[in-house]
Structures are given as structure tokens and as C-alpha cells.
Amino acid sequence: MSHSTVPRSRAEAKTPAEDPATSDGAAGRLSRSRSRKDKRAGNLSLRLRFKRDRTLVLMTLPAVLLVLVFNYVPILGNVVAFQDYDPYLSENGFVAIFQSPWIGFEQFERIFADSAFWHAVQNTFVLFFLQLVLFFPIPILLALLINSVVRPRVRALAQAIMYLPHFFSWVLVVTVFMQIFGGAGIIAQTLRQHGYEGFDLMTNPETFKYLVTLEMVWKDAGWGIIVFLAALSSVSNDLYEAAAMDGAGRWRRMWHITLPALRPVIALLLVLRVGDALTVGFEQLLLQRQAVGVAASDVLDTYVWWNGIRNQDFSYAAAAGLIKGFVGLALVLTANKVAHLMGEQGVYKK
């Protein structure tokens, strides 16, 4: 009785969980089973993946179609840069592309031989560097200032006031600045009433680049604040409390916690801004072109409009647009490489 019971009890006591070999074997089989399931889940067919994610696909489909229609389909029209394109060769402008003669790089030779083109490029880069130095840091500083406000209502009110000019058209923005800084503006009239000589900043070609930068700061600084405030909202308050307990003041906390948290966002926006260097405000400059003259206001976009599209020289305009696109792409790749060297991700990873 006892001999038959003891082995049975020992066998019952020796469960697979207590057997190392059995336990390792079961764990290995379970791990292999999970890996096979993961592989099968990762190798789903296109039909099954679409069935699984059809809601997300249908939700993003309108945005994808808009991007295709307005951003990628027009790229095919760049072929006219290598033609002597005449839209009147056919009743359909698209059909006229196939009927226009090929002239190779003749349009590019015309552009590079035009001194007005190089003057427009020079003005473009001057405005870009001014906006990069004077405009780009301002949303960061304003975001830090708003983030330091303790009362939520005051913070929301300040953000709304700064964000409001973003919805104004450039016609309204130029009109507002004309009423303030123009020859008949508020400042000039006030100076004349007190015996001083008035000024007209809106028609001064020498200070026009600073005026354009000031207009852009007033209009779009509030839009940039949102991005940086969103980045600041992800910073844990525990970091600030720990730094305060260690004796760090407000400036120390800003330098060692806030700015490092903003660094990836700053690097990303800086790369995107560098890639958009050749676009410094078409409508804004076109509205003020007559007041300050062509020499001060002509940039690459207005040059393409005035010499290409307005004169219906579409091949010339397309060639200038291609040059702008390639230069912008080179600037993005260069800036993104610099961001990688600084340890940031940039637009895409290494």
C-alpha cells in the first residue's frame, strides 16, 4: 500500500512546471509558436490587410487624392520646360504639349543669361536669411513666454490674440501696415503734429526687406507658437519640480529642461524652413511691388510670374520652377544631413 502510494504521490508531485527540461521545452515551444504567429501576422496578404485597416484607408483617401491631384499630377507638366510650348496649337492645352516642338535646355540658357533672374535670386536669399534670423526665433520666445504664464485664462487669451492675424489675408495685412507706417499713417501724422518730419516706410526701398519681415512676424508668429506649445506640453512637470528641489532657478530650468525638449521640433522646423528658402511670400511682395519698385521687391516667385506666366511664356516659367525645385531639394537634403550630425532626426531618419 505504502509502496504503491509513494511513487504515485512523487509522480503527482513532480509536475512539468518543476521539471527544468520540461519547462524549458514548453517555453521554447510557446516562444516558437508566438514567433510563427507574429510572422503570419506580418505576412498578411494585401486583401486581408486592407480588410483589417479599411476604415483608416478610407479616412485618409480624400487627403491622398488631394495631394495626388494638386501636387503630383502637375509635375508631369514640367515637360514643357524642354519645349517651346504654345497652348494655342490645340483647343486643348494638354494636347498642345504633344504638339509643341522640343528645344532641349534652351529655356534654361535664357534664364541663366538673364541678369534680372540673378537679382531676383539675390533678393530671395536676402529675405530668407533675414526671416530666418529675425522671424524664426520669435515663435520660440513667445511660446516660452506664454508657457511661463501661470493662469490658464490669461495664457489662452494671449495665445488667441497672437494667433488671430494668421487668418488675415495679405491684402488686409498690407493695409493695416500702410495705415500705421505709411506717409499718411498714424505715426507720420503724429510726428507732423508735433513739429517733426514724417516718414513713409511703405515706399522706402532700402528698408523694404525689414518691413516684409515685420509683416510676416505679425501675421504668422502665432501659428508657430502652437507647434512649440504642443512640444512643451509633453514635458513632465516632475522634471521641473526635481530641478527646483535641487536649487535650479527659472533660467536654469529653461536652459536644461525646456530648450532640450524643444530641440527636436526646432531642428525639424528649421530643416523645413531651409527647404522653403526660395519661397518668401509671393502675394505679399506682389502687392507692394509698385510702391517700392522692382529692384527691391522682385524675388524668384514674382520673377516667374512677371516674366513667365504674365507674358504667357509658360516654358520659361516651368524652367524657372524646376530650378527652384532642385535647389530647394538640395537645401533640404543638406539641412537634414546637418541635423543628423547634430544628433537630431530631422525630416527622416538616417
Buried (B, 14 or more C-beta within 10 A) or exposed (E): EEEEEEEEEEEEEEEEEEEEEEEEEEEEEEEEEEEEEEEEEEEEEEEEEEEEEEEEEEEEEEEEEEEEEEEEEEEEBEBBBBBBBBBEBBEEBEEBBEEBEEBEEBBBEBBEEBEBBEBBBEBBBEBBEBBBEBBBEBBBEBBBEBBEBEEEEEBEEBBEEBBEBBEBEBEEBBBBBBEEBBEEBEBBEEEEEEEEEBBBBBBBEEBBBBBBBBBBBBBBBBBBBBBBBEBBEEBEEEBBEEBEEEEBEEEEBBEEBBEEBBBBBBBBBBBBBBBEBBBBBBBBBBBBBEBBEBEBBBBBBBBBBBBBBEEEBBBBBBBBBBBBEEBBEEBBBEBBEBBBEEEBBBBEEE
